Amino acid sequence: MLRGRILAAGGRTMPPHVCIVGAGMTGLRCAEVLIKHGMKVTIVEGRDRIGGRIHQIKHHDHLIDLGPNWIHGTVENPIVDLAHETNTTTHSWADSDSQQSVIDAEGKMMEEAEAKDASDRMWAVIASAFQFSDENADRIGPEESLLDFFRSSAEELFGGDETTTQNGDSSVDGENGGNENTRPQKKMMDERTGLLRMAEFWGVIIGSPVEKQSLKFFWLEEGVEGENLFVASTYKAILDRVAEIPLAKADIQFSKKVVSIESLEAEEEGQEEGKYLSITTADGETQHFDEVVVTTPLGWLKRNQQSFKPPLPARLSQAIDSISYGNLEKAYITFPTAFWQANNTSSSSSSSSSSSFYLWMHPLYAPTTNPNHWLQQAVNLAVLPDSTSHPTLLFYIQGPCSIHLTSLLARNPVSKHEALLREFFEPYYSRLPQYDANDPHNCKPVALTATSWSTDEMAGYGSYSNFQTGLTDADTDIEVMREGLPDRRIWLAGEHTAPFIASGTVTGAYWAGEAVAERIVERYFGKEGGEEVKGVEEEKAKGKGKGEPRGMDGMVR
C-alpha cells in the first residue's frame, strides 16, 4: 500500500530519504512521524547523545534536568500526555498554599503579607501588560519595553517622583523619610521602588532583562491554557519515549557537526532520487538526501547562515536575525538537610508553611560578586513529592548574569567551579531561615552544579527564543521561519518556529517537529497520507494564546 502511494506520487521506486539535523525533541518527533509513514530517516547530531537542550546528569543522589524543568499548560498538551504515559512525576503549585518569600535589597526577609502584596502587584501589572499588548500591538512602538509599562503603571499606582533612579530607587525629603506627614509618601515610594525591582523577575522567564522585553510583541509570550507543571522526576522518561522509534529505525550519526547544507541544481526529469541536497559534516563526509529538516537552535542558525548554499533568501535571513535568543542558566545547590524548612527533620522534609520560591530582590549586599545587583530566584526542591524531593535550591539566572557566571566558570579549571559557585551564591542562601555558618552538618553545600548553555556551541550559545525591543514584525518573522524553503526542500523546525502559544517551550519544539513532518508527508502522499497524524491546528499556529503566560507561578522554561 505504501509503495503504491509512493508510485502514485510521481513514480518513485524508493521511499524518500530525509535528513534531520539535530536529535533534540524537535528532531526526534519529526523522525518518529516520518518513520511511521515509511520514510527513510537519517539524523545527523553534533553531540554524542540525543536530547539537545533536554539533558540530565547525576547530581549528588538525584537525577537533575540541565535543560527544561517545566511543562507549560495542561490543555491539549502532548507533553502532559507523555508524562502520564511514562509515569513521570510532576508537581503543581496551582492549588497549594505555596509561598514566595522575598528578601529585600538589604538582605532582610520581607513579612509574608508584604511579600504577597508585592508579588500580586507585579503579576497584576503583567496581566495588564498582556491585555494592553494584545489590544494595542499596532500602536505600540518597537522600542517600548515591558519595563516602560511597569514604570507607567507605577506612576499611576503611586505617583511620579523626579528623584526616582533607573533602578527604582527613590528618596523623600530627608535621610529618614522626613516628618510624620511625609511617611505615607515614603511608603508609597518604597512600594513603587519595590514594584520596579520585582519587575526584574520577568527576565528569569525570557532569559533576558525585563527592559529588553518587547511590549509590542508581549502578547507572543502568552501560553497554552492550563497550569504549569514542574517535572519533578526529570524529562528523561519523556525523552526516552519520543526517541524509541528513531533510535530503533533511524540512522543516527552522533558527533557529526554540519558545516554545509547545499541545494543542488534544479530538479530535472529523470534526476536521480535522493540527490536534491547535500549535507557536509566537519569530518569532510558529504551525504545526499531528498529533504533536509534543520532543527538546530535559533542561536546556531544566527551564527551559521553561511552554511546554506546558495545563501538563504533575504527575508528568511532577516527573520533569523530579528528574533532574539535568550540566556537562562541554572545552578543546583544541595545541602545535607533542607535547613530553610520550617520542619527540618530530614533531607526530604517538606512543609506547607515553607516557601516554594525565593526571590532576592536587587541585592546590595554582594558588591564583589554581584556589583550590578542582579535579581536572584530559586525553587525549593525540598517541597517536591515523594522520592523526587531533595534538599536542593534550584537557582535560575538570566541575561547578563548568566553570561557573567558561565564566562567565569569557563575561565577557570573545573576543580575550582564549586568554590566559585559557593562564593557567588552564598550571599543569598545564607539569608534563608535557620542558616548558621557554623553548622556545616546542615548549612554547608555538599554539591553544586551549574549549566553552561551560554558557552555551548551546539546550543547556539544560549537557551531559547524571546521577543526583544526593536522588533517590528516578530509574528511574521516566526511565520517566515516556520515556512522554511519547501521549494529547495529545506525545512526549519524548533521552539523558534512553534505555534505562538508554545514558543520557547518543549511543547513548542515537539509540535514544530510534528508539523514539518506532516508537510513532508503531504508532499509525497497528499493530504490523505497525513490524516494519521493529529497535527497542529491552524489556529494554534496563527492565533494568539488564551492561557496564562509562562511563569505565572514564578515558573520558568
C-alpha positions as CSV (number, residue, x, y, z in Angstrom):
1,M,0.0,0.0,0.0
2,L,2.8,2.4,0.9
3,R,4.8,1.6,-2.2
4,G,1.6,2.2,-4.2
5,R,1.2,5.6,-2.7
6,I,4.8,6.4,-3.5
7,L,4.4,5.4,-7.1
8,A,1.2,7.4,-7.3
9,A,3.2,10.4,-6.1
10,G,5.5,10.6,-9.0
11,G,6.8,7.2,-10.0
12,R,9.4,6.9,-7.2
13,T,10.8,3.4,-6.6
14,M,12.3,4.1,-3.2
15,P,11.0,5.9,-0.1
16,P,12.1,9.5,0.3
17,H,15.3,9.9,2.3
18,V,15.1,12.7,4.8
19,C,18.0,14.1,6.8
20,I,17.2,15.7,10.1
21,V,19.9,17.9,11.5
22,G,19.7,17.6,15.3
23,A,18.4,14.9,17.7
24,G,16.6,17.1,20.2
25,M,12.9,17.0,20.9
26,T,12.0,18.6,17.5
27,G,14.2,16.2,15.5
28,L,13.1,13.1,17.3
29,R,9.4,13.9,17.0
30,C,9.9,14.7,13.3
31,A,11.7,11.5,12.8
32,E,9.0,9.5,14.6
33,V,6.3,10.8,12.3
34,L,8.3,10.3,9.1
35,I,9.3,6.8,10.0
36,K,5.7,5.8,10.8
37,H,4.9,6.8,7.2
38,G,7.6,4.6,5.8
39,M,10.2,7.2,5.0
40,K,14.0,6.6,5.4
41,V,15.4,8.9,8.0
42,T,19.0,9.9,8.9
43,I,19.6,12.1,11.9
44,V,22.9,14.0,12.0
45,E,23.7,15.1,15.5
46,G,26.7,17.2,16.7
47,R,26.7,15.8,20.2
48,D,27.4,12.3,21.4
49,R,23.8,11.9,22.7
50,I,20.2,12.6,21.9
51,G,18.1,15.3,23.6
52,G,19.8,18.6,22.7
53,R,18.9,21.0,25.4
54,I,16.9,18.3,27.2
55,H,19.7,16.7,29.2
56,Q,20.0,15.0,32.6
57,I,23.0,14.3,34.8
58,K,23.5,12.8,38.3
59,H,23.8,15.4,40.9
60,H,24.7,14.1,44.4
61,D,21.9,11.4,44.9
62,H,19.4,12.7,42.3
63,L,19.0,13.0,38.6
64,I,18.5,16.6,37.5
65,D,17.5,18.4,34.4
66,L,20.1,20.8,33.0
67,G,17.6,22.0,30.4
68,P,13.8,22.4,30.7
69,N,12.2,21.8,34.1
70,W,8.6,22.7,33.2
71,I,5.5,21.7,31.2
72,H,3.8,24.9,30.2
73,G,0.0,24.5,30.1
74,T,-2.1,21.3,30.5
75,V,-4.9,21.7,28.0
76,E,-4.4,19.5,24.9
77,N,-0.7,19.4,25.6
78,P,1.0,16.3,24.2
79,I,3.9,16.6,26.7
80,V,1.3,16.2,29.5
81,D,0.0,13.0,27.8
82,L,3.6,11.7,27.5
83,A,4.2,12.4,31.2
84,H,1.1,10.4,32.1
85,E,2.1,7.5,29.8
86,T,5.6,7.3,31.2
87,N,4.6,7.7,34.9
88,T,6.7,10.9,35.0
89,T,6.1,12.7,38.4
90,T,5.1,16.3,38.0
91,H,4.3,18.9,40.6
92,S,1.8,21.8,40.6
93,W,1.6,24.7,42.9
94,A,-1.7,25.9,41.4
95,D,-3.9,24.5,44.1
96,S,-1.5,24.7,47.0
97,D,-0.7,27.3,49.7
98,S,2.7,27.8,48.2
99,Q,4.5,30.9,49.2
100,Q,7.1,33.1,47.6
101,S,9.5,34.6,50.1
102,V,11.1,37.8,49.2
103,I,14.5,39.0,50.5
104,D,14.8,42.8,50.1
105,A,17.7,44.8,48.8
106,E,19.3,45.0,52.3
107,G,19.1,41.2,52.7
108,K,16.1,41.1,55.1
109,M,13.2,38.7,54.7
110,M,10.0,40.6,54.0
111,E,6.9,39.9,56.0
112,E,4.7,37.3,54.4
113,A,1.8,39.6,53.8
114,E,4.1,42.3,52.4
115,A,5.8,39.8,50.0
116,K,2.5,38.5,48.8
117,D,1.2,42.0,48.1
118,A,4.4,42.9,46.2
119,S,4.1,39.6,44.2
120,D,0.4,40.1,43.5
121,R,1.0,43.7,42.4
122,M,3.7,42.6,39.9
123,W,1.5,39.8,38.4
124,A,-1.4,42.2,38.1
125,V,0.8,44.6,36.1
126,I,2.0,41.8,33.9
127,A,-1.6,40.7,33.2
128,S,-2.5,44.3,32.3
129,A,0.5,44.4,30.0
130,F,-0.6,41.3,28.2
131,Q,-4.0,42.8,27.6
132,F,-2.5,46.1,26.5
133,S,-0.2,44.4,24.1
134,D,-2.9,42.2,22.7
135,E,-5.2,45.1,22.1
136,N,-2.7,47.8,21.0
137,A,0.2,46.0,19.3
138,D,-0.2,48.0,16.1
139,R,0.1,51.3,18.0
140,I,3.0,50.3,20.3
141,G,6.4,51.5,19.2
142,P,9.1,48.8,18.6
143,E,11.4,50.3,21.3
144,E,8.8,50.2,24.1
145,S,9.6,47.6,26.7
146,L,7.7,45.8,29.4
147,L,9.8,47.8,31.9
148,D,8.3,51.0,30.4
149,F,4.9,49.6,31.1
150,F,5.8,48.9,34.7
151,R,7.1,52.4,35.1
152,S,3.8,53.9,33.7
153,S,1.8,51.6,36.0
154,A,4.0,52.5,39.0
155,E,3.3,56.2,38.3
156,E,-0.5,55.5,38.1
157,L,-0.4,53.5,41.3
158,F,2.0,55.6,43.4
159,G,2.5,58.8,41.6
160,G,5.7,60.1,39.9
161,D,8.9,61.1,41.6
162,E,11.6,63.1,39.9
163,T,14.2,61.6,42.3
164,T,13.5,58.0,41.3
165,T,16.5,56.4,39.6
166,Q,16.6,54.0,36.7
167,N,16.6,51.0,39.2
168,G,13.6,52.3,41.0
169,D,15.5,53.9,44.0
170,S,13.7,56.9,45.4
171,S,14.2,59.4,48.1
172,V,11.8,61.5,50.0
173,D,12.7,64.7,52.0
174,G,15.5,63.7,54.3
175,E,17.5,60.7,55.1
176,N,14.9,59.1,57.4
177,G,11.9,59.8,55.2
178,G,11.0,63.3,56.5
179,N,8.5,64.1,59.2
180,E,5.2,62.4,60.2
181,N,3.4,63.8,57.2
182,T,5.9,62.5,54.7
183,R,5.9,58.9,56.0
184,P,2.8,57.8,53.9
185,Q,4.5,59.3,50.9
186,K,7.7,57.4,51.7
187,K,5.7,54.2,52.0
188,M,4.3,54.8,48.5
189,M,7.7,55.5,47.1
190,D,9.1,52.3,48.8
191,E,6.3,50.3,47.2
192,R,6.9,52.0,43.8
193,T,10.6,51.0,44.1
194,G,9.6,47.5,45.1
195,L,7.4,47.1,42.1
196,L,10.1,48.2,39.7
197,R,12.6,45.9,41.3
198,M,10.1,43.0,41.3
199,A,9.7,43.6,37.6
200,E,13.2,42.3,37.1
201,F,11.8,38.8,37.8
202,W,10.4,38.7,34.3
203,G,13.9,38.4,33.0
204,V,14.0,34.9,34.5
205,I,11.0,33.9,32.3
206,I,12.6,35.0,29.0
207,G,16.3,34.7,29.7
208,S,16.9,38.4,29.1
209,P,16.5,41.6,31.2
210,V,13.0,43.0,31.6
211,E,14.0,46.2,29.8
212,K,14.7,44.1,26.7
213,Q,11.2,42.5,26.6
214,S,9.2,44.0,23.7
215,L,5.9,45.4,24.8
216,K,4.7,45.5,21.2
217,F,5.0,41.7,21.0
218,F,4.5,40.8,24.6
219,W,1.3,39.0,23.6
220,L,3.5,36.4,22.0
221,E,4.6,35.3,25.4
222,E,1.0,34.1,26.3
223,G,1.0,30.3,26.7
224,V,-1.0,27.1,26.4
225,E,-4.1,27.1,28.6
226,G,-3.9,25.4,32.0
227,E,-1.4,25.2,34.9
228,N,2.3,25.0,34.7
229,L,3.8,21.7,36.0
230,F,7.3,21.2,37.4
231,V,8.8,17.9,36.0
232,A,9.9,16.5,39.4
233,S,11.3,13.2,38.1
234,T,13.0,15.0,35.1
235,Y,12.3,14.8,31.4
236,K,14.2,11.6,31.0
237,A,11.3,9.2,30.6
238,I,9.5,11.6,28.2
239,L,12.6,12.0,26.1
240,D,13.2,8.2,26.0
241,R,9.6,7.6,24.9
242,V,9.8,10.1,22.0
243,A,13.2,8.6,21.0
244,E,12.1,4.9,20.9
245,I,11.2,4.7,17.2
246,P,14.0,7.0,15.9
247,L,16.6,5.0,17.9
248,A,15.3,1.7,16.6
249,K,14.7,2.6,13.0
250,A,16.6,5.8,12.0
251,D,20.2,6.0,11.1
252,I,21.5,8.3,13.9
253,Q,25.0,9.7,13.3
254,F,26.5,11.2,16.5
255,S,29.3,13.6,16.9
256,K,28.9,14.9,13.4
257,K,28.7,18.7,13.1
258,V,27.1,20.0,9.9
259,V,29.1,22.7,8.1
260,S,27.3,22.8,4.8
261,I,23.7,22.3,3.5
262,E,23.7,22.7,-0.2
263,S,20.8,22.7,-2.6
264,L,21.8,21.0,-5.9
265,E,20.8,22.1,-9.3
266,A,17.1,22.4,-10.1
267,E,15.2,19.2,-10.4
268,E,15.2,17.8,-13.9
269,E,13.3,15.0,-15.4
270,G,15.0,11.7,-14.6
271,Q,17.2,13.2,-11.8
272,E,18.4,10.5,-9.5
273,E,16.4,10.2,-6.4
274,G,18.0,11.3,-3.2
275,K,20.2,13.8,-4.9
276,Y,18.4,17.1,-4.3
277,L,20.5,18.2,-1.4
278,S,23.9,17.5,0.1
279,I,25.0,17.7,3.7
280,T,28.7,18.0,4.6
281,T,30.0,17.5,8.1
282,A,33.1,18.7,9.8
283,D,34.8,15.4,9.2
284,G,34.6,16.0,5.4
285,E,31.9,13.5,4.7
286,T,29.1,14.5,2.2
287,Q,25.8,12.8,2.0
288,H,22.8,13.3,-0.3
289,F,19.1,13.5,0.6
290,D,15.7,14.2,-0.8
291,E,14.7,16.6,2.1
292,V,16.6,18.3,4.9
293,V,14.9,19.4,8.2
294,V,17.2,21.7,10.2
295,T,16.2,21.5,13.9
296,T,19.2,23.3,15.3
297,P,18.6,26.1,17.9
298,L,17.9,29.6,16.7
299,G,21.2,30.7,18.2
300,W,23.0,28.2,15.9
301,L,21.1,29.4,12.9
302,K,22.1,33.0,13.6
303,R,25.8,32.1,13.6
304,N,25.8,29.6,10.7
305,Q,23.7,31.1,7.9
306,Q,26.7,30.9,5.7
307,S,26.3,27.1,5.9
308,F,23.4,27.3,3.5
309,K,24.4,27.2,-0.2
310,P,23.1,29.1,-2.1
311,P,22.5,31.8,0.5
312,L,19.2,31.9,2.3
313,P,16.6,34.4,0.8
314,A,16.9,37.8,2.3
315,R,13.6,37.7,4.1
316,L,14.3,34.4,5.8
317,S,17.8,35.6,6.8
318,Q,16.2,38.8,8.2
319,A,13.7,36.7,10.2
320,I,16.5,34.6,11.7
321,D,18.5,37.7,12.6
322,S,15.5,39.5,14.1
323,I,14.1,37.1,16.6
324,S,16.1,37.3,19.8
325,Y,17.8,34.5,21.7
326,G,18.0,34.5,25.5
327,N,20.4,33.2,28.1
328,L,19.0,31.3,31.0
329,E,21.3,29.3,33.3
330,K,20.6,27.1,36.3
331,A,22.5,26.2,39.5
332,Y,21.6,23.3,41.7
333,I,22.9,23.7,45.2
334,T,22.3,20.7,47.5
335,F,22.7,20.7,51.3
336,P,22.9,17.9,53.9
337,T,19.4,18.9,55.0
338,A,16.8,21.5,53.9
339,F,17.8,23.8,56.8
340,W,15.4,26.5,55.5
341,Q,12.4,24.4,56.0
342,A,10.0,25.1,58.9
343,N,10.1,21.4,60.0
344,N,13.7,20.5,59.1
345,T,13.7,16.9,60.2
346,S,15.1,15.1,57.2
347,S,16.8,15.7,53.9
348,S,13.4,15.4,52.1
349,S,11.3,17.3,54.5
350,S,8.5,19.5,53.3
351,S,6.0,21.8,54.9
352,S,3.1,23.8,53.7
353,S,4.4,26.6,55.9
354,S,7.7,26.7,54.0
355,S,8.2,28.7,50.8
356,S,8.3,27.1,47.4
357,F,10.0,30.1,45.8
358,Y,12.6,32.5,47.0
359,L,13.4,35.9,45.4
360,W,16.4,38.0,46.3
361,M,15.4,41.5,45.0
362,H,18.1,43.9,43.8
363,P,20.7,42.6,46.3
364,L,23.0,45.4,47.5
365,Y,25.0,43.1,49.9
366,A,27.2,41.2,47.3
367,P,29.2,44.1,45.8
368,T,32.2,41.9,44.9
369,T,30.4,39.0,43.1
370,N,27.2,40.9,42.0
371,P,28.1,44.6,41.6
372,N,25.2,45.1,39.2
373,H,22.6,43.8,41.8
374,W,21.2,41.2,39.6
375,L,18.0,39.7,41.0
376,Q,18.3,36.0,42.1
377,Q,15.4,33.5,42.1
378,A,15.3,29.9,43.4
379,V,12.9,27.0,43.6
380,N,12.8,24.9,46.8
381,L,13.1,21.3,45.6
382,A,12.6,20.0,49.1
383,V,8.8,20.5,48.7
384,L,8.6,18.2,45.7
385,P,6.5,15.0,46.2
386,D,7.7,11.6,47.5
387,S,11.1,10.3,46.3
388,T,11.7,13.3,44.0
389,S,12.2,15.7,46.9
390,H,15.7,16.6,47.9
391,P,17.4,19.4,50.0
392,T,18.3,21.5,47.0
393,L,17.8,25.1,45.9
394,L,17.4,25.4,42.1
395,F,18.6,28.9,41.1
396,Y,17.6,30.5,37.8
397,I,19.8,33.3,36.5
398,Q,19.3,35.2,33.2
399,G,20.8,37.6,30.7
400,P,24.0,39.4,31.7
401,C,24.2,37.5,35.0
402,S,24.1,34.2,33.1
403,I,26.9,35.3,30.7
404,H,29.0,36.6,33.6
405,L,28.7,33.3,35.6
406,T,29.3,31.0,32.7
407,S,32.2,33.1,31.4
408,L,33.7,33.0,34.9
409,L,33.5,29.2,35.1
410,A,34.9,28.8,31.6
411,R,38.0,30.8,32.5
412,N,38.7,28.6,35.4
413,P,39.5,24.9,35.8
414,V,36.7,22.5,36.8
415,S,38.4,21.9,40.1
416,K,37.6,25.5,41.1
417,H,34.0,25.6,39.9
418,E,32.3,24.5,43.2
419,A,34.3,27.1,45.2
420,L,33.3,29.8,42.6
421,L,29.7,28.8,42.7
422,R,29.7,28.8,46.5
423,E,31.2,32.3,46.6
424,F,28.6,33.6,44.2
425,F,25.5,32.1,45.8
426,E,26.4,32.1,49.5
427,P,25.2,35.7,50.0
428,Y,21.7,34.5,49.0
429,Y,21.2,31.1,50.7
430,S,22.9,32.5,53.8
431,R,19.9,34.8,54.3
432,L,17.3,32.0,54.5
433,P,15.7,30.9,57.8
434,Q,17.8,28.8,60.2
435,Y,21.1,29.4,58.3
436,D,24.1,29.0,60.5
437,A,27.6,29.4,59.0
438,N,29.0,27.4,62.0
439,D,26.7,24.4,61.2
440,P,28.3,22.6,58.3
441,H,26.2,19.5,59.1
442,N,23.1,21.3,57.8
443,C,24.1,24.5,56.1
444,K,27.3,23.8,54.0
445,P,26.6,22.8,50.4
446,V,27.5,19.2,49.6
447,A,27.1,19.5,45.8
448,L,26.9,22.5,43.4
449,T,26.2,22.1,39.7
450,A,25.7,24.9,37.1
451,T,24.7,24.8,33.5
452,S,26.7,26.4,30.7
453,W,24.4,26.9,27.8
454,S,25.7,30.4,27.2
455,T,29.1,28.9,26.2
456,D,27.7,25.9,24.4
457,E,28.2,25.9,20.6
458,M,25.6,23.3,19.9
459,A,23.0,25.2,22.0
460,G,23.8,28.3,19.9
461,Y,25.4,30.0,23.0
462,G,22.0,30.5,24.7
463,S,18.8,28.9,25.8
464,Y,15.6,29.7,23.7
465,S,14.0,32.4,21.6
466,N,12.3,35.5,23.0
467,F,10.9,38.8,21.8
468,Q,13.1,41.8,22.5
469,T,12.7,45.5,21.8
470,G,13.4,46.7,18.3
471,L,11.2,44.1,16.6
472,T,8.8,45.4,14.0
473,D,7.4,42.1,12.5
474,A,8.1,39.4,15.1
475,D,4.9,37.3,14.3
476,T,5.7,37.4,10.6
477,D,9.3,36.6,11.3
478,I,8.3,33.4,13.0
479,E,5.9,32.5,10.2
480,V,8.7,33.1,7.6
481,M,11.0,30.7,9.6
482,R,8.1,28.2,10.0
483,E,7.5,28.2,6.2
484,G,11.1,27.3,5.5
485,L,12.2,26.7,1.9
486,P,9.9,24.0,0.6
487,D,10.9,24.8,-3.0
488,R,14.5,23.9,-2.0
489,R,13.4,21.0,0.2
490,I,14.8,22.7,3.2
491,W,12.7,23.0,6.4
492,L,13.3,24.8,9.6
493,A,11.8,23.5,12.9
494,G,12.3,24.1,16.6
495,E,10.9,26.1,19.5
496,H,11.5,29.2,17.4
497,T,9.1,28.0,14.7
498,A,6.5,26.7,17.1
499,P,2.8,27.9,17.4
500,F,2.8,31.2,19.1
501,I,1.2,29.8,22.2
502,A,4.1,27.4,22.7
503,S,7.2,29.3,21.6
504,G,10.3,28.7,23.7
505,T,8.9,25.5,25.3
506,V,9.3,21.7,24.9
507,T,5.7,21.5,23.8
508,G,6.5,24.0,21.0
509,A,9.6,22.1,20.0
510,Y,7.5,18.8,19.8
511,W,4.7,20.5,17.8
512,A,7.2,22.1,15.4
513,G,8.8,18.8,14.5
514,E,5.5,17.2,14.1
515,A,4.2,20.0,11.8
516,V,7.2,19.8,9.4
517,A,6.9,16.0,9.2
518,E,3.2,16.4,8.3
519,R,4.1,18.8,5.5
520,I,6.7,16.4,4.1
521,V,4.3,13.5,4.3
522,E,1.7,15.6,2.4
523,R,4.3,16.4,-0.3
524,Y,4.8,12.7,-1.1
525,F,1.4,11.2,-0.2
526,G,-1.0,14.0,-0.4
527,K,-3.4,15.1,2.3
528,E,-4.8,11.7,2.8
529,G,-1.4,10.4,3.7
530,G,-1.2,12.8,6.6
531,E,-4.5,12.1,8.1
532,E,-3.0,9.6,10.6
533,V,-1.1,12.4,12.3
534,K,-3.0,14.7,14.5
535,G,-1.0,17.8,13.7
536,V,-1.1,21.4,15.0
537,E,-4.3,23.2,14.2
538,E,-4.0,26.3,12.0
539,E,-5.5,28.5,14.7
540,K,-2.7,27.4,17.1
541,A,-0.1,28.2,14.5
542,K,-1.6,31.6,13.6
543,G,-3.7,32.8,16.5
544,K,-2.9,34.3,19.9
545,G,-2.8,32.2,23.0
546,K,-5.5,32.2,25.6
547,G,-3.6,30.8,28.5
548,E,-1.5,32.3,31.2
549,P,2.0,33.5,30.4
550,R,4.8,31.0,31.0
551,G,6.0,31.6,34.5
552,M,2.7,32.9,36.0
553,D,3.5,30.9,39.2
554,G,7.1,32.0,39.3
555,M,7.9,29.3,36.8
556,V,10.4,29.3,34.0
557,R,11.0,27.1,31.0
